[in-house]
């Protein structure tokens, strides 16, 4: 990493810290975060979240206050909240603020695509002097499982549905004491072995503006903006956050032997070679199911809603800083 060793003197950064991330260990790092912020930035301020969705509110306020950079200090869930605070949802207008990540959580898949080091000091150096690229974000309209109302979220890294949503729900109910990769792998295997794949009707528009559809039992469906998800699974090895597309990967039901023999493919970037898998580059997708049980949705490692849902790409609406 060949970056300047000097302070960033022309940009003001807001660091939004989730003290509960990393199993609560981030709360003990506040003094170090402040020290490193002062090492790399002339103008900085730390904001500490107090509960769910607070990072979203703090990010929106930081944007309104004129901060040049807003950094998520936590895991993928914190990054998701920050993005939802920055993006003018459901529009095609860039947010006007640079987003970056200082990893401090259990799950940090986004940083693998944008090139953020896991070391906090190096991550602050990238925040100060890294490369900024206008990147795509997904707009997702889904259904609230409790009320049946429509709700919307923005997605910066990866979305999905079917067993994906159940895996995330299982992970977030647990302690995550095994760390991101093992926690997600354990939850994925437990879910997939007992998950009854629902019949889902999927309709999409591809890169040529042509529509297509299918209706079939689905074990997992991934919509990749970044390349990694699920605690280090390499889902979209060719995915780009700047091409205005989403990589759609649909996995059919697998018997236990087929599932176990396919596990390595999720980490080697060869998920698309699973027998019966469908992989497409698309710009939007709609999904619905008549299944009695709710079909849950995963959005950046969170589980906010269920099908029916609509997913679409908002091209280059968010400036992201990393080591591309």
C-alpha positions in Angstrom: 0.0 0.0 0.0 1.8 3.1 -1.2 -0.2 6.0 0.2 0.9 9.4 1.6 1.9 9.4 5.3 0.5 12.9 5.9 -2.7 14.2 7.4 -5.7 14.8 5.2 -6.2 18.5 5.7 -8.9 19.3 3.1 -11.7 16.8 4.0 -13.7 16.5 7.2 -14.6 13.0 8.3 -17.4 11.7 10.5 -16.7 8.3 12.1 -19.9 6.5 13.0 -18.9 3.9 15.6 -21.1 1.0 16.6 -19.7 0.1 20.1 -21.6 -3.3 20.0 -19.8 -4.5 16.9 -17.1 -7.1 17.1 -19.0 -8.7 20.1 -18.8 -5.5 22.0 -15.0 -5.1 21.6 -15.3 -1.9 19.6 -16.5 -0.1 22.7 -13.1 -0.6 24.2 -11.4 0.9 21.1 -13.0 4.4 21.2 -9.8 6.1 22.5 -7.7 4.4 19.8 -10.2 5.3 17.1 -10.0 9.0 18.2 -6.2 8.8 18.3 -6.0 7.4 14.8 -8.5 9.8 13.5 -6.4 12.7 14.7 -3.3 11.0 13.2 -4.8 11.0 9.7 -7.2 13.9 9.6 -7.0 17.5 10.5 -10.8 17.7 11.0 -12.7 14.8 12.4 -15.5 13.9 14.7 -16.7 10.6 16.3 -20.3 9.7 16.7 -21.3 6.7 18.7 -24.5 4.7 18.0 -27.0 4.0 20.7 -29.1 1.2 19.2 -30.6 -0.2 16.0 -30.9 2.2 13.0 -29.1 4.9 14.9 -26.2 4.7 12.5 -28.6 5.6 9.7 -29.8 8.7 11.5 -26.2 9.8 12.4 -25.1 9.3 8.8 -28.0 11.4 7.5 -27.2 14.1 10.0 -23.5 14.1 9.1 -24.3 14.5 5.5 -26.6 17.5 6.3 -23.8 19.0 8.4 -21.5 19.1 5.4 -19.0 16.3 6.3 -17.0 15.3 3.2 -16.5 11.7 4.3 -18.7 9.4 6.4 -17.0 6.3 7.7 -18.7 3.2 9.1 -16.8 1.8 12.1 -18.2 -1.7 12.6 -19.3 -4.6 10.6 -21.4 -5.0 7.4 -24.6 -4.3 9.3 -23.3 -0.9 10.5 -22.1 -0.2 6.9 -25.6 -1.0 5.6 -27.2 1.4 8.1 -24.7 4.2 7.2 -25.4 3.7 3.4 -29.2 4.0 4.1 -28.5 7.3 5.9 -26.5 8.7 3.0 -28.4 7.6 -0.1 -31.3 9.7 -1.3 -33.3 6.5 -1.6 -35.2 5.6 -4.7 -33.6 8.4 -6.8 -30.6 8.3 -9.2 -28.9 11.3 -7.6 -25.4 10.8 -6.1 -25.3 11.4 -2.3 -22.5 13.9 -2.6 -20.6 12.4 0.3 -17.7 9.9 0.3 -18.4 6.6 2.1 -15.7 4.3 3.6 -15.4 1.6 6.2 -13.2 1.1 9.2 -13.7 -2.6 9.9 -14.5 -3.5 13.5 -17.2 -6.1 13.3 -17.8 -9.8 13.1 -18.7 -9.8 9.5 -16.7 -7.6 7.1 -17.4 -8.8 3.6 -17.7 -5.4 1.9 -14.1 -4.5 2.7 -12.8 -7.4 0.6 -14.2 -5.9 -2.6 -13.2 -2.3 -1.9 -9.8 -3.2 -0.6 -10.0 -1.9 3.0 -7.3 -3.4 5.3 -8.5 -5.1 8.4 -5.9 -3.2 10.4 -7.6 -0.1 11.9 -4.7 2.3 11.4 -4.2 1.3 7.8 -8.0 1.6 7.2 -7.8 5.2 8.5 -4.9 5.8 6.1 -7.1 4.6 3.2 -9.9 6.8 4.4 -7.6 9.7 4.2 -5.8 9.0 1.0 -7.4 6.1 -0.9 -9.1 6.1 -4.3 -12.7 7.2 -4.6 -15.0 5.7 -7.2 -18.6 6.4 -7.9 -20.3 3.1 -7.1 -23.7 1.4 -7.6 -26.2 0.8 -4.9 -29.4 -1.4 -4.9 -32.8 -0.1 -4.2 -34.9 -2.9 -2.6 -38.7 -2.7 -2.0 -39.9 -5.6 0.1 -42.6 -6.6 2.6 -42.5 -6.2 6.4 -43.0 -9.7 7.9 -45.0 -8.4 10.9 -47.2 -5.8 9.3 -47.4 -6.7 5.6 -46.5 -3.1 4.8 -44.1 -2.2 2.0 -40.6 -1.1 3.1 -37.5 0.0 1.3 -33.8 -0.4 1.9 -30.6 0.5 0.1 -28.0 -2.3 -0.4 -24.3 -1.6 -1.0 -22.8 -5.1 -1.1 -25.1 -8.1 -1.5 -28.7 -9.1 -1.2 -30.5 -12.4 -1.5 -33.6 -14.4 -0.5 -34.7 -17.9 0.4 -32.3 -19.7 2.6 -30.0 -16.6 2.6 -32.5 -14.7 4.7 -32.9 -17.6 7.1 -29.1 -17.9 7.5 -28.8 -14.2 8.4 -31.7 -14.5 10.9 -30.0 -17.5 12.5 -26.6 -15.7 12.6 -28.0 -12.6 14.2 -29.9 -14.6 16.8 -26.6 -16.3 17.8 -23.5 -15.1 19.7 -21.1 -14.9 16.7 -18.4 -16.1 19.1 -16.9 -18.3 16.4 -16.1 -15.3 14.3 -17.6 -14.2 10.9 -16.5 -17.1 8.6 -17.3 -20.0 10.9 -20.5 -18.5 12.2 -21.9 -18.0 8.7 -20.6 -21.4 7.6 -22.3 -23.2 10.5 -25.5 -21.3 10.1 -25.5 -21.9 6.3 -25.1 -25.7 6.7 -27.7 -25.9 9.5 -30.2 -23.9 7.4 -29.6 -25.6 4.1 -29.8 -29.2 5.5 -33.3 -28.6 6.9 -34.6 -25.8 4.6 -37.6 -26.6 2.5 -36.9 -24.7 -0.8 -40.0 -22.6 -1.7 -41.3 -22.3 -5.2 -40.5 -18.7 -6.2 -41.5 -16.8 -9.3 -38.7 -14.6 -10.5 -38.8 -12.0 -13.3 -35.8 -10.0 -14.4 -34.5 -7.5 -17.0 -31.1 -8.3 -18.4 -28.3 -6.1 -19.7 -29.9 -5.8 -23.1 -33.2 -4.6 -21.6 -34.9 -8.0 -22.4 -37.1 -9.6 -19.8 -37.0 -13.2 -18.6 -38.7 -15.3 -15.9 -38.7 -18.6 -14.1 -40.8 -20.4 -11.5 -39.1 -23.1 -9.5 -38.0 -24.3 -6.1 -35.0 -22.2 -5.0 -32.5 -22.9 -2.2 -30.6 -19.6 -2.4 -30.7 -16.5 -4.6 -27.8 -14.0 -4.5 -27.7 -10.5 -6.0 -24.1 -9.4 -5.9 -22.9 -5.9 -6.2 -19.7 -6.6 -4.3 -17.9 -9.9 -4.6 -18.1 -11.4 -1.1 -20.9 -12.2 1.3 -21.9 -14.7 4.0 -18.7 -14.4 6.0 -16.1 -14.7 3.2 -18.0 -16.6 0.5 -16.8 -15.6 -2.9 -20.2 -15.3 -4.6 -19.5 -12.8 -7.4 -15.9 -13.1 -8.6 -16.6 -11.0 -11.7 -19.0 -8.5 -9.9 -18.2 -4.8 -10.2 -19.6 -2.1 -8.1 -19.3 0.4 -11.0 -20.9 -1.4 -14.0 -24.6 -0.6 -13.3 -25.4 -4.4 -13.1 -26.2 -7.0 -10.5 -24.9 -10.5 -10.6 -27.9 -12.8 -10.1 -27.0 -16.3 -8.9 -29.8 -18.8 -8.3 -29.1 -22.1 -6.6 -31.5 -25.0 -6.9 -32.4 -27.4 -4.0 -29.5 -29.8 -3.2 -29.5 -33.1 -1.3 -27.2 -33.3 1.7 -24.4 -35.0 -0.2 -24.7 -32.4 -3.0 -24.7 -29.6 -0.5 -21.6 -30.8 1.3 -19.7 -31.4 -1.9 -20.6 -27.9 -3.1 -19.5 -26.0 0.0 -16.0 -25.3 -1.3 -17.4 -23.7 -4.4 -19.0 -21.0 -2.4 -15.5 -19.9 -1.2 -13.6 -20.6 -4.5 -15.7 -18.3 -6.7 -17.2 -21.2 -8.6 -20.8 -21.2 -7.2 -22.1 -20.9 -10.7 -20.8 -24.3 -11.6 -23.1 -26.1 -9.2 -25.4 -28.3 -11.3 -28.6 -26.5 -12.1 -27.4 -23.1 -10.9 -28.4 -20.1 -13.0 -26.1 -17.0 -13.3 -27.1 -13.8 -15.1 -26.1 -10.2 -15.3 -29.2 -8.1 -14.8 -30.4 -4.6 -13.9 -33.6 -5.5 -12.0 -35.5 -8.4 -10.5 -38.9 -9.1 -9.0 -39.6 -12.2 -6.8 -42.7 -13.5 -5.2 -43.9 -16.8 -3.7 -47.2 -18.4 -2.7 -45.5 -20.4 0.0 -47.3 -20.3 3.3 -44.0 -19.7 5.2 -42.3 -16.4 4.8 -39.5 -16.2 2.3 -36.9 -14.0 4.0 -34.6 -11.5 2.4 -30.9 -10.8 3.2 -29.7 -7.2 2.8 -26.0 -6.7 3.6 -26.1 -9.3 6.3 -29.3 -8.0 7.9 -32.8 -9.5 7.6 -35.3 -6.6 7.2 -38.2 -8.2 5.2 -39.7 -10.9 3.1 -41.0 -11.5 -0.4 -42.6 -10.2 -2.5 -39.8 -7.8 -3.4 -38.3 -5.8 -6.1 -34.6 -5.2 -6.6 -33.0 -2.6 -8.9 -29.6 -1.1 -9.5 -29.1 2.6 -8.9 -25.9 3.2 -11.0 -23.0 5.2 -9.5 -25.0 7.0 -6.8 -22.4 6.6 -4.0 -18.8 7.7 -3.9 -16.8 4.9 -2.1 -13.2 5.2 -1.0 -10.9 2.2 -0.8 -7.9 0.5 -2.6 -9.6 -0.5 -5.8 
